[in-house]
């Protein structure tokens, strides 16, 4: 099976599983009383985890090129490379959102050793643990899944369906971010994506209106009204310069 199809399959699996992982993590640690749809898109997938799983697969595939003869330290080097790779993906995505979209999707500013609130040592450690879990618990089954996929290429039709829905979702979400970007540039602020999402949910609940889990930005008020209501909570771009 071609590498392109393999990575397409892994991106699909990683995006969906990452969404489930993030959903559980956020609701167990931040919102135990209610489910919060995480991430940039409306649907049940997080692209950053899709890229992450592709990176983990490619890095794990390099194990056969042992740089250290000792198997233990060779695996430690592999897990370190996975942590660095995942942290790099997180940093590039975070910087892109901050610099070009004027939106902060996550914030590690309160954690020790953070860089611009985008990455921090604690989550790099979590990435290393996740890499180890992937290597021991998931990678062998991924290889089996890829073998099954190569013998059942008709399943690629469902992957194509996923990408069709995914690209429509990305376009829809991008249109929303364009509006947030314009507001942020006009007011010299950085919009906190998750905070805005939570604010809209709170306002709907106060008015006894139904909250749409997969449409968290659906609101009876103009989006700019919610942005103005939260004006004092946004991160100033002037202070960041």
N, C-alpha and C positions, 0 to 999 in steps of 0.2 A: 504494500500500500504506500502511496506517495506521502512524503513528509507533509505536504500541504493539507491533505485530507486528514492525516493524523493530528496535526495541530488544530484544524477546524473542529474535530471531534473533542479534543482536550479542552479547547476554549469553551465549547458548549457545556461540557461536564463541569469544568472549573467555575464558570460563571454561575451555574445553578446551585452547585454545592456550596460555593462561597456565599451566596445569598442566604442559604439556610443557616450556615455557620454564623454569619453576621447578624441575622435575625435573632438567633438564640443568644449570642453574646450580648447584644445591645439590650435585649429585653430582660436578661437575667441580671445585668450589671447596672443598667440605667433606667429602664422603664418596666419594672416587674409587674405593674398593674395593668399594662396595656401593650398590645402588639404595635410595633412601629415598623413601617416598611422602609428598610434601609437603602441607601444608595442614590445614584444619579437618575436611573431609569425608573419607570413605573412598574415594569414587570419583574418577575422573580429571578433576577440574574444581576450579578455585579461583574462588569467587564474586567476590573482590576484583578479579580481572582482568576478569571479566564486566562489573562496574560500570565499570572503567577503560576498556574498549573502547567502551562506550556514551558515556562522557564524551569520549573522543577523537573519536568520530564527530560528536557534537554540536558540539564546538569546531571541528573541521575544517570543518563545514558553515557556520560563521560567517565563513569567509574571504571570502565574497562581499561582506560588509559591511566593506570595507577602512577601517581607522581611520588608516592611514598610506599615503600615495600611493606611496612607494618600495616595490616588491614584495619586495625583500630584507628590509628591516626589518619589513615587514608579516608575513612568514613568521617572523622571529625573535620577534616579539611573540606569534604563534600558538603557537610551540614553548614559549615561556615560560609561556603560559597553560596549555598541556598539562601542563607540569611541575608547576605550582602545583595544577592540578586533580587530578592523580594523587597528589601529596603530600597534599593535603587528604583524599582518599578513604582513603589509608593511615593518616593521623592519626586520622580519625574512627573507623575500624575498630579501630585499636589502642587508643584511649582507651576505646571501648565494651567491648572484651575485658578491659582492665585494671580499669576502674571497676565494671563490672556483673557480669562473669563471673569476675573474679579470676584470669584466665589470660593469659599472655603468649605470643602465637603467634610472634613474632619479636623479635629484640633487637639494636639498634644501639648499645648502651651503650658499646662499645669504640671507636666511630667518632667522629671530631671533629665538633663542632657539633651533636651529637644532642639531640633534645628528648624527654626521658622514655624514651629508648631506642626510640622509635616511629618517628621520622623523622630524617633527617640530610641534610646538603648533598650527600654523595656519591650517595645513592640518588635525590635530587631531580634530580641531573645525569643519572643513568641514565634517569629517567623522561623527561627532555627528549630524550635520544637515542632512547629508545623511541618517543616521540611523533613525532620526525622520521622514523624508520624506518617508522612507521605511515603517515604522510602520503605519503611517496614510494613505498613498496613495497606497502602493503596497501590504503590507502583507495580507490584506483581500482578494485581488484578487489572490494572490499566493495560499491562502488556497482554493479558488474556483477552481483555475487551477489544484491544486493537486487532488481535488475531481473529476474534469472532467477527469484527466489523469487516475485515478484509475478505472473509468468506461469505458475508451477507451484505454486499454493497447496496442492496435495496434500502437498508436502514439509513443510508445517506440522504434519502428523500426526506426523512424526518429532521435530519440536521439542517437540510435546506429550508424546511418550514420554520425551524427555530430562527435561522438567520433572517428570514423574511420578516417575521414578527419583531425580531430584535432591531433591525435597521429602521423599521417604522417607528419603534419606540424611541430610538436614539434621535431620530429627526424631530419627533414631537418634543422630547426633553430638551433638545438643543434650542428649539424655538422659545421655550421658557427661559433658558439660560441667557439667550440674547436679550430678553427683556430685563433680566436681573443685571446683566452686564451694563446695559445702558443706564439703569438707575444708579449702579455703583460708580460709574464714570462721572455722571452728572453731580453726584454728591460726595465724591472722593472717599468712598468707603469700600470695604470688603463685605459682601453679604455672606452670612453663615447659613448655608443651605438647610441643614437639619434644624436649626433654630427657627427659621421661617416656616418650615414644614410643621413643627410642633406648635407654633403660634396659630397657624391656620386651623389646626385640629382643635386647639383650645377654644378658639372663637366659635367654631361650629358646635362644639359640645355645649358652650354657654348658651347658644341659641336653640339647643335641642334639635340640631340638624344632624342628619346621618353623615358619618365620616366614611369616606371611600378609601379603603386600605390601598388599593392599586391606583388611586387618583388623588394622592395626598394634597395636591395644589388646587383641587376643585374648590371654588369659593363663590359665594353670592356677592362678594364685594370685589372691586377691582384689585388686582395684585398690587398695584402701586399704593393702595390704601393700607394694606398690611405692611408694606415696606416702610411707609411713613410712620405707622404706629410703632415700629421697632427702631426708628431712626437712632435713638440714643444708645442702642445696644450693638450697633454695627462697629466693626473694627475700622479705625481711621487709616486710610492710605497715606495721609500726610505724616502720621507718626511712624509709618513703616519706612519712609524714605530716609 
